Amino acid sequence: MQMNPRKAAVIGCGQVGASIAFRFLQQGLFTRLVLLDADRAKAEGEAMDLRDGLPYGAAMEITAGGYDDLADCALVVIAAGANQRPGETRLDLIGKNTAILRAVLAELTARPFGGILLVVTNPVDVLTYTAWKLSGYPRERVLGSGTVLDTARLKQLLGAALDVDSRNIHAFIVGEHGDSELAVWSEANVSGLDLEAFSCLRGRCLDAADRDRLYHEVRDSAYQIIQRKGVTCYGIAMAVGRIAEAIVKDEHAVLPVSVVLEAQYGLEGLALSLPSIVGRAGLQEILEIPLSPQERAALEASAKQMREAIASLHL
């Protein structure tokens, strides 16, 4: 079946999936959007609600559908799964969300789907690897939303601390999208100026304690949001929209998506969130950016946790 480069689908119409669909409507990247949910009426309701905004958004067809409608999609987003509850880590979701992912993949792989699979459900790095392993799709076509959201959180906090537009800040959170993630401070900069030097130019020199505080704010942000409102949805919708834009426009953008490793950073047998070049075909290249010895050790510790989580699934 011929792929429609302007057609996408979102599987899972909870608050995350619905927010992603709303972001797609705003962006105008697609002309067709299909929503799927285990509760068909929920998908239909979300589609109806979104269609009401079409006169003020992009021209597109938004429908509730089934797996047969996905064969010609350029992008399928998996947002189906249980949400993280107060007190839970993302890894606590591994059992129930792996079972849901298995069911989704059984349906999807029974159709001639040839597009990009983007996993958003947590724990996203473990499930990205699982999706690749179970689907049999090439690793280039299986991505996870990774630490694109965490990186945005870091940029936003740094922008506020330095009183500068966060879009001018270039920094990455890498590793697990979770408690073992790390900030790559050694390569952080503001429009090409070293972060530490720039902060001192602004009269706000960021020392190690400041950086550590900002890192913990980023790492623990989801816990704080979930404690207050029960779910995170808008930030991840914006992050997924950014990844979708890079794919549809073939941008060759550098984004810290979750990717299956084949000896990059000396690691394999897992997926981690790392700066990668993303375009129409999905993953083009994983970038092995310079890391300080401390950052390298933290990345390897994060990888160890992911390997242990993956091993527990007996794939």
Contacts in CASP RR format, 6 or more apart in sequence:
PFRMAT RR
TARGET T0000
AUTHOR 0000-0000-0000
METHOD contacts of the structure
MODEL  1
MQMNPRKAAVIGCGQVGASIAFRFLQQGLFTRLVLLDADRAKAEGEAMDL
RDGLPYGAAMEITAGGYDDLADCALVVIAAGANQRPGETRLDLIGKNTAI
LRAVLAELTARPFGGILLVVTNPVDVLTYTAWKLSGYPRERVLGSGTVLD
TARLKQLLGAALDVDSRNIHAFIVGEHGDSELAVWSEANVSGLDLEAFSC
LRGRCLDAADRDRLYHEVRDSAYQIIQRKGVTCYGIAMAVGRIAEAIVKD
EHAVLPVSVVLEAQYGLEGLALSLPSIVGRAGLQEILEIPLSPQERAALE
ASAKQMREAIASLHL
1 71 0 8 1.000
1 72 0 8 1.000
1 112 0 8 1.000
2 72 0 8 1.000
3 72 0 8 1.000
3 73 0 8 1.000
3 74 0 8 1.000
3 114 0 8 1.000
3 115 0 8 1.000
4 32 0 8 1.000
4 72 0 8 1.000
4 73 0 8 1.000
4 74 0 8 1.000
5 74 0 8 1.000
5 248 0 8 1.000
5 280 0 8 1.000
6 29 0 8 1.000
6 30 0 8 1.000
6 31 0 8 1.000
6 32 0 8 1.000
6 74 0 8 1.000
6 248 0 8 1.000
7 30 0 8 1.000
7 31 0 8 1.000
7 32 0 8 1.000
7 33 0 8 1.000
7 34 0 8 1.000
7 72 0 8 1.000
7 73 0 8 1.000
7 74 0 8 1.000
7 75 0 8 1.000
8 24 0 8 1.000
8 29 0 8 1.000
8 30 0 8 1.000
8 32 0 8 1.000
8 33 0 8 1.000
8 34 0 8 1.000
8 73 0 8 1.000
8 74 0 8 1.000
8 75 0 8 1.000
8 76 0 8 1.000
8 77 0 8 1.000
8 244 0 8 1.000
9 33 0 8 1.000
9 34 0 8 1.000
9 35 0 8 1.000
9 36 0 8 1.000
9 69 0 8 1.000
9 70 0 8 1.000
9 73 0 8 1.000
9 75 0 8 1.000
9 76 0 8 1.000
9 77 0 8 1.000
10 17 0 8 1.000
10 20 0 8 1.000
10 21 0 8 1.000
10 24 0 8 1.000
10 33 0 8 1.000
10 34 0 8 1.000
10 35 0 8 1.000
10 36 0 8 1.000
10 76 0 8 1.000
10 77 0 8 1.000
10 79 0 8 1.000
11 36 0 8 1.000
11 37 0 8 1.000
11 76 0 8 1.000
11 77 0 8 1.000
11 78 0 8 1.000
11 79 0 8 1.000
11 80 0 8 1.000
11 104 0 8 1.000
12 35 0 8 1.000
12 36 0 8 1.000
12 37 0 8 1.000
12 38 0 8 1.000
12 43 0 8 1.000
12 78 0 8 1.000
12 79 0 8 1.000
12 80 0 8 1.000
12 81 0 8 1.000
13 21 0 8 1.000
13 35 0 8 1.000
13 36 0 8 1.000
13 37 0 8 1.000
13 39 0 8 1.000
13 42 0 8 1.000
13 43 0 8 1.000
13 46 0 8 1.000
13 79 0 8 1.000
14 37 0 8 1.000
14 42 0 8 1.000
14 79 0 8 1.000
15 83 0 8 1.000
15 231 0 8 1.000
15 233 0 8 1.000
16 79 0 8 1.000
16 83 0 8 1.000
16 120 0 8 1.000
16 231 0 8 1.000
16 232 0 8 1.000
16 233 0 8 1.000
16 236 0 8 1.000
16 237 0 8 1.000
17 77 0 8 1.000
17 79 0 8 1.000
17 120 0 8 1.000
17 233 0 8 1.000
17 237 0 8 1.000
18 46 0 8 1.000
18 233 0 8 1.000
19 233 0 8 1.000
19 234 0 8 1.000
19 235 0 8 1.000
19 236 0 8 1.000
19 237 0 8 1.000
20 77 0 8 1.000
20 79 0 8 1.000
20 120 0 8 1.000
20 236 0 8 1.000
20 237 0 8 1.000
20 240 0 8 1.000
20 241 0 8 1.000
21 33 0 8 1.000
21 35 0 8 1.000
21 46 0 8 1.000
21 50 0 8 1.000
21 62 0 8 1.000
22 50 0 8 1.000
22 237 0 8 1.000
23 237 0 8 1.000
23 238 0 8 1.000
23 240 0 8 1.000
23 241 0 8 1.000
24 30 0 8 1.000
24 33 0 8 1.000
24 241 0 8 1.000
24 244 0 8 1.000
25 33 0 8 1.000
25 50 0 8 1.000
25 53 0 8 1.000
25 54 0 8 1.000
25 57 0 8 1.000
25 58 0 8 1.000
25 60 0 8 1.000
25 62 0 8 1.000
26 57 0 8 1.000
26 58 0 8 1.000
27 58 0 8 1.000
27 241 0 8 1.000
27 244 0 8 1.000
27 245 0 8 1.000
28 57 0 8 1.000
28 58 0 8 1.000
28 60 0 8 1.000
29 58 0 8 1.000
29 241 0 8 1.000
29 244 0 8 1.000
29 245 0 8 1.000
29 248 0 8 1.000
29 249 0 8 1.000
30 60 0 8 1.000
30 75 0 8 1.000
30 248 0 8 1.000
31 59 0 8 1.000
31 60 0 8 1.000
31 61 0 8 1.000
32 60 0 8 1.000
32 61 0 8 1.000
32 62 0 8 1.000
32 63 0 8 1.000
33 50 0 8 1.000
33 60 0 8 1.000
33 61 0 8 1.000
33 62 0 8 1.000
33 63 0 8 1.000
34 63 0 8 1.000
34 64 0 8 1.000
34 65 0 8 1.000
34 66 0 8 1.000
34 69 0 8 1.000
34 70 0 8 1.000
34 73 0 8 1.000
35 43 0 8 1.000
35 46 0 8 1.000
35 47 0 8 1.000
35 62 0 8 1.000
35 63 0 8 1.000
35 64 0 8 1.000
35 65 0 8 1.000
36 43 0 8 1.000
36 64 0 8 1.000
36 65 0 8 1.000
36 66 0 8 1.000
36 67 0 8 1.000
36 69 0 8 1.000
36 70 0 8 1.000
37 43 0 8 1.000
37 46 0 8 1.000
37 64 0 8 1.000
37 80 0 8 1.000
38 80 0 8 1.000
40 64 0 8 1.000
40 65 0 8 1.000
43 64 0 8 1.000
43 65 0 8 1.000
44 64 0 8 1.000
45 64 0 8 1.000
46 64 0 8 1.000
47 62 0 8 1.000
47 63 0 8 1.000
47 64 0 8 1.000
50 62 0 8 1.000
51 62 0 8 1.000
54 60 0 8 1.000
54 62 0 8 1.000
63 69 0 8 1.000
67 107 0 8 1.000
67 108 0 8 1.000
67 110 0 8 1.000
67 111 0 8 1.000
68 111 0 8 1.000
70 76 0 8 1.000
70 108 0 8 1.000
70 111 0 8 1.000
70 113 0 8 1.000
71 111 0 8 1.000
71 112 0 8 1.000
71 113 0 8 1.000
71 114 0 8 1.000
73 113 0 8 1.000
73 115 0 8 1.000
74 115 0 8 1.000
74 116 0 8 1.000
74 247 0 8 1.000
74 248 0 8 1.000
75 115 0 8 1.000
75 116 0 8 1.000
75 118 0 8 1.000
75 244 0 8 1.000
75 247 0 8 1.000
75 248 0 8 1.000
76 108 0 8 1.000
76 113 0 8 1.000
76 115 0 8 1.000
76 116 0 8 1.000
76 117 0 8 1.000
76 118 0 8 1.000
77 118 0 8 1.000
77 120 0 8 1.000
77 240 0 8 1.000
77 244 0 8 1.000
78 101 0 8 1.000
78 104 0 8 1.000
78 117 0 8 1.000
78 118 0 8 1.000
78 119 0 8 1.000
78 120 0 8 1.000
78 121 0 8 1.000
78 127 0 8 1.000
78 131 0 8 1.000
79 120 0 8 1.000
79 121 0 8 1.000
80 100 0 8 1.000
80 101 0 8 1.000
80 104 0 8 1.000
80 121 0 8 1.000
81 93 0 8 1.000
81 96 0 8 1.000
81 97 0 8 1.000
81 100 0 8 1.000
81 121 0 8 1.000
82 93 0 8 1.000
82 96 0 8 1.000
82 97 0 8 1.000
82 100 0 8 1.000
83 230 0 8 1.000
83 231 0 8 1.000
84 90 0 8 1.000
84 92 0 8 1.000
84 93 0 8 1.000
84 122 0 8 1.000
84 222 0 8 1.000
84 226 0 8 1.000
84 231 0 8 1.000
85 226 0 8 1.000
85 230 0 8 1.000
86 223 0 8 1.000
86 226 0 8 1.000
86 227 0 8 1.000
86 230 0 8 1.000
87 223 0 8 1.000
87 226 0 8 1.000
89 178 0 8 1.000
89 179 0 8 1.000
90 122 0 8 1.000
90 123 0 8 1.000
90 124 0 8 1.000
90 177 0 8 1.000
90 178 0 8 1.000
90 179 0 8 1.000
90 222 0 8 1.000
91 123 0 8 1.000
91 126 0 8 1.000
91 178 0 8 1.000
91 179 0 8 1.000
91 305 0 8 1.000
91 309 0 8 1.000
93 121 0 8 1.000
93 122 0 8 1.000
93 123 0 8 1.000
94 123 0 8 1.000
94 126 0 8 1.000
94 309 0 8 1.000
94 312 0 8 1.000
94 313 0 8 1.000
95 313 0 8 1.000
97 121 0 8 1.000
97 122 0 8 1.000
97 123 0 8 1.000
97 127 0 8 1.000
98 126 0 8 1.000
98 127 0 8 1.000
98 130 0 8 1.000
98 313 0 8 1.000
100 121 0 8 1.000
101 119 0 8 1.000
101 121 0 8 1.000
101 127 0 8 1.000
101 130 0 8 1.000
101 131 0 8 1.000
101 134 0 8 1.000
102 134 0 8 1.000
105 131 0 8 1.000
105 134 0 8 1.000
105 135 0 8 1.000
108 117 0 8 1.000
108 135 0 8 1.000
109 134 0 8 1.000
109 135 0 8 1.000
109 136 0 8 1.000
114 137 0 8 1.000
114 141 0 8 1.000
115 141 0 8 1.000
116 141 0 8 1.000
116 142 0 8 1.000
116 143 0 8 1.000
116 247 0 8 1.000
116 281 0 8 1.000
116 282 0 8 1.000
117 131 0 8 1.000
117 135 0 8 1.000
117 137 0 8 1.000
117 141 0 8 1.000
117 142 0 8 1.000
117 143 0 8 1.000
118 143 0 8 1.000
118 144 0 8 1.000
118 145 0 8 1.000
118 240 0 8 1.000
118 243 0 8 1.000
118 244 0 8 1.000
119 127 0 8 1.000
119 128 0 8 1.000
119 131 0 8 1.000
119 142 0 8 1.000
119 143 0 8 1.000
119 144 0 8 1.000
119 145 0 8 1.000
119 258 0 8 1.000
120 144 0 8 1.000
120 145 0 8 1.000
120 236 0 8 1.000
120 240 0 8 1.000
121 127 0 8 1.000
122 177 0 8 1.000
123 176 0 8 1.000
123 177 0 8 1.000
123 178 0 8 1.000
123 309 0 8 1.000
124 144 0 8 1.000
124 145 0 8 1.000
124 146 0 8 1.000
124 177 0 8 1.000
124 258 0 8 1.000
124 273 0 8 1.000
125 144 0 8 1.000
125 146 0 8 1.000
125 175 0 8 1.000
125 176 0 8 1.000
125 177 0 8 1.000
125 258 0 8 1.000
125 270 0 8 1.000
125 271 0 8 1.000
125 272 0 8 1.000
125 273 0 8 1.000
125 306 0 8 1.000
126 271 0 8 1.000
126 306 0 8 1.000
126 309 0 8 1.000
126 310 0 8 1.000
126 313 0 8 1.000
127 144 0 8 1.000
128 142 0 8 1.000
128 143 0 8 1.000
128 144 0 8 1.000
128 146 0 8 1.000
128 258 0 8 1.000
128 259 0 8 1.000
128 260 0 8 1.000
128 271 0 8 1.000
129 260 0 8 1.000
129 269 0 8 1.000
129 270 0 8 1.000
129 271 0 8 1.000
129 306 0 8 1.000
129 310 0 8 1.000
130 310 0 8 1.000
130 313 0 8 1.000
130 315 0 8 1.000
131 137 0 8 1.000
131 142 0 8 1.000
132 139 0 8 1.000
132 142 0 8 1.000
132 260 0 8 1.000
132 271 0 8 1.000
133 315 0 8 1.000
134 315 0 8 1.000
135 142 0 8 1.000
139 259 0 8 1.000
139 260 0 8 1.000
139 262 0 8 1.000
139 283 0 8 1.000
140 281 0 8 1.000
140 282 0 8 1.000
140 283 0 8 1.000
140 284 0 8 1.000
141 281 0 8 1.000
141 282 0 8 1.000
141 283 0 8 1.000
142 260 0 8 1.000
143 243 0 8 1.000
143 257 0 8 1.000
143 258 0 8 1.000
143 259 0 8 1.000
143 278 0 8 1.000
143 282 0 8 1.000
143 283 0 8 1.000
144 257 0 8 1.000
144 258 0 8 1.000
144 259 0 8 1.000
144 271 0 8 1.000
144 273 0 8 1.000
145 177 0 8 1.000
145 236 0 8 1.000
145 239 0 8 1.000
145 240 0 8 1.000
145 243 0 8 1.000
145 257 0 8 1.000
145 258 0 8 1.000
146 177 0 8 1.000
146 256 0 8 1.000
146 257 0 8 1.000
146 258 0 8 1.000
146 273 0 8 1.000
147 172 0 8 1.000
147 173 0 8 1.000
147 174 0 8 1.000
147 175 0 8 1.000
147 177 0 8 1.000
147 181 0 8 1.000
147 256 0 8 1.000
147 258 0 8 1.000
147 273 0 8 1.000
148 239 0 8 1.000
148 240 0 8 1.000
148 242 0 8 1.000
148 243 0 8 1.000
148 255 0 8 1.000
148 256 0 8 1.000
148 257 0 8 1.000
148 273 0 8 1.000
149 177 0 8 1.000
149 235 0 8 1.000
149 236 0 8 1.000
149 238 0 8 1.000
149 239 0 8 1.000
150 173 0 8 1.000
150 177 0 8 1.000
150 178 0 8 1.000
150 181 0 8 1.000
150 218 0 8 1.000
150 219 0 8 1.000
150 221 0 8 1.000
150 256 0 8 1.000
150 273 0 8 1.000
151 171 0 8 1.000
151 172 0 8 1.000
151 173 0 8 1.000
151 256 0 8 1.000
152 235 0 8 1.000
152 238 0 8 1.000
152 239 0 8 1.000
153 173 0 8 1.000
153 217 0 8 1.000
153 218 0 8 1.000
153 221 0 8 1.000
154 169 0 8 1.000
154 171 0 8 1.000
154 172 0 8 1.000
154 173 0 8 1.000
154 183 0 8 1.000
154 214 0 8 1.000
154 215 0 8 1.000
154 218 0 8 1.000
155 166 0 8 1.000
155 167 0 8 1.000
155 169 0 8 1.000
155 171 0 8 1.000
156 166 0 8 1.000
157 214 0 8 1.000
157 217 0 8 1.000
157 218 0 8 1.000
158 166 0 8 1.000
158 169 0 8 1.000
158 171 0 8 1.000
158 188 0 8 1.000
158 190 0 8 1.000
158 195 0 8 1.000
158 214 0 8 1.000
159 165 0 8 1.000
159 166 0 8 1.000
159 169 0 8 1.000
160 166 0 8 1.000
161 199 0 8 1.000
161 204 0 8 1.000
161 206 0 8 1.000
161 210 0 8 1.000
161 214 0 8 1.000
162 169 0 8 1.000
162 190 0 8 1.000
162 198 0 8 1.000
162 199 0 8 1.000
162 202 0 8 1.000
162 204 0 8 1.000
162 206 0 8 1.000
163 202 0 8 1.000
163 204 0 8 1.000
164 190 0 8 1.000
164 202 0 8 1.000
168 190 0 8 1.000
168 191 0 8 1.000
169 188 0 8 1.000
169 189 0 8 1.000
169 190 0 8 1.000
169 195 0 8 1.000
170 188 0 8 1.000
170 189 0 8 1.000
170 190 0 8 1.000
170 191 0 8 1.000
170 192 0 8 1.000
171 183 0 8 1.000
171 184 0 8 1.000
171 185 0 8 1.000
171 187 0 8 1.000
171 188 0 8 1.000
171 189 0 8 1.000
171 195 0 8 1.000
172 183 0 8 1.000
172 184 0 8 1.000
172 187 0 8 1.000
172 188 0 8 1.000
172 256 0 8 1.000
172 275 0 8 1.000
172 289 0 8 1.000
173 181 0 8 1.000
173 182 0 8 1.000
173 183 0 8 1.000
173 184 0 8 1.000
173 218 0 8 1.000
173 256 0 8 1.000
173 273 0 8 1.000
174 181 0 8 1.000
174 182 0 8 1.000
174 184 0 8 1.000
174 256 0 8 1.000
174 272 0 8 1.000
174 273 0 8 1.000
174 274 0 8 1.000
174 275 0 8 1.000
174 299 0 8 1.000
175 181 0 8 1.000
175 182 0 8 1.000
175 272 0 8 1.000
175 273 0 8 1.000
175 274 0 8 1.000
175 299 0 8 1.000
175 302 0 8 1.000
175 303 0 8 1.000
175 306 0 8 1.000
176 272 0 8 1.000
176 273 0 8 1.000
176 302 0 8 1.000
176 305 0 8 1.000
176 306 0 8 1.000
177 258 0 8 1.000
177 273 0 8 1.000
178 219 0 8 1.000
179 219 0 8 1.000
180 298 0 8 1.000
180 301 0 8 1.000
180 302 0 8 1.000
180 305 0 8 1.000
181 218 0 8 1.000
181 219 0 8 1.000
181 273 0 8 1.000
181 302 0 8 1.000
182 215 0 8 1.000
182 295 0 8 1.000
182 298 0 8 1.000
182 299 0 8 1.000
182 302 0 8 1.000
183 211 0 8 1.000
183 214 0 8 1.000
183 215 0 8 1.000
183 218 0 8 1.000
184 289 0 8 1.000
184 291 0 8 1.000
184 295 0 8 1.000
185 195 0 8 1.000
185 211 0 8 1.000
185 292 0 8 1.000
185 295 0 8 1.000
186 290 0 8 1.000
186 291 0 8 1.000
186 292 0 8 1.000
186 295 0 8 1.000
187 289 0 8 1.000
187 290 0 8 1.000
188 194 0 8 1.000
188 195 0 8 1.000
189 195 0 8 1.000
189 198 0 8 1.000
190 198 0 8 1.000
193 201 0 8 1.000
195 206 0 8 1.000
196 205 0 8 1.000
196 206 0 8 1.000
199 205 0 8 1.000
199 206 0 8 1.000
206 214 0 8 1.000
222 232 0 8 1.000
225 231 0 8 1.000
225 232 0 8 1.000
226 232 0 8 1.000
242 253 0 8 1.000
242 255 0 8 1.000
243 255 0 8 1.000
243 257 0 8 1.000
243 278 0 8 1.000
245 251 0 8 1.000
245 253 0 8 1.000
246 252 0 8 1.000
246 253 0 8 1.000
246 255 0 8 1.000
246 278 0 8 1.000
246 279 0 8 1.000
247 278 0 8 1.000
247 279 0 8 1.000
247 280 0 8 1.000
247 282 0 8 1.000
248 280 0 8 1.000
249 279 0 8 1.000
250 279 0 8 1.000
250 280 0 8 1.000
251 278 0 8 1.000
251 279 0 8 1.000
252 277 0 8 1.000
252 278 0 8 1.000
252 279 0 8 1.000
252 284 0 8 1.000
253 277 0 8 1.000
253 278 0 8 1.000
253 279 0 8 1.000
254 275 0 8 1.000
254 276 0 8 1.000
254 277 0 8 1.000
254 278 0 8 1.000
254 287 0 8 1.000
255 275 0 8 1.000
255 276 0 8 1.000
255 278 0 8 1.000
256 273 0 8 1.000
256 274 0 8 1.000
256 275 0 8 1.000
256 276 0 8 1.000
257 273 0 8 1.000
257 274 0 8 1.000
257 276 0 8 1.000
257 278 0 8 1.000
257 283 0 8 1.000
258 271 0 8 1.000
258 272 0 8 1.000
258 273 0 8 1.000
259 271 0 8 1.000
259 272 0 8 1.000
259 273 0 8 1.000
259 274 0 8 1.000
259 276 0 8 1.000
259 283 0 8 1.000
259 286 0 8 1.000
260 269 0 8 1.000
260 270 0 8 1.000
260 271 0 8 1.000
261 267 0 8 1.000
261 268 0 8 1.000
261 269 0 8 1.000
261 270 0 8 1.000
261 271 0 8 1.000
261 272 0 8 1.000
261 274 0 8 1.000
261 286 0 8 1.000
262 268 0 8 1.000
264 274 0 8 1.000
264 286 0 8 1.000
264 288 0 8 1.000
265 274 0 8 1.000
265 288 0 8 1.000
265 296 0 8 1.000
265 299 0 8 1.000
265 303 0 8 1.000
267 300 0 8 1.000
267 303 0 8 1.000
269 307 0 8 1.000
269 310 0 8 1.000
270 303 0 8 1.000
270 306 0 8 1.000
270 307 0 8 1.000
270 310 0 8 1.000
271 306 0 8 1.000
272 299 0 8 1.000
272 302 0 8 1.000
272 303 0 8 1.000
272 306 0 8 1.000
274 286 0 8 1.000
274 287 0 8 1.000
275 286 0 8 1.000
275 287 0 8 1.000
275 289 0 8 1.000
276 283 0 8 1.000
276 284 0 8 1.000
276 285 0 8 1.000
276 286 0 8 1.000
276 287 0 8 1.000
277 283 0 8 1.000
277 284 0 8 1.000
277 285 0 8 1.000
277 287 0 8 1.000
278 284 0 8 1.000
291 299 0 8 1.000
END
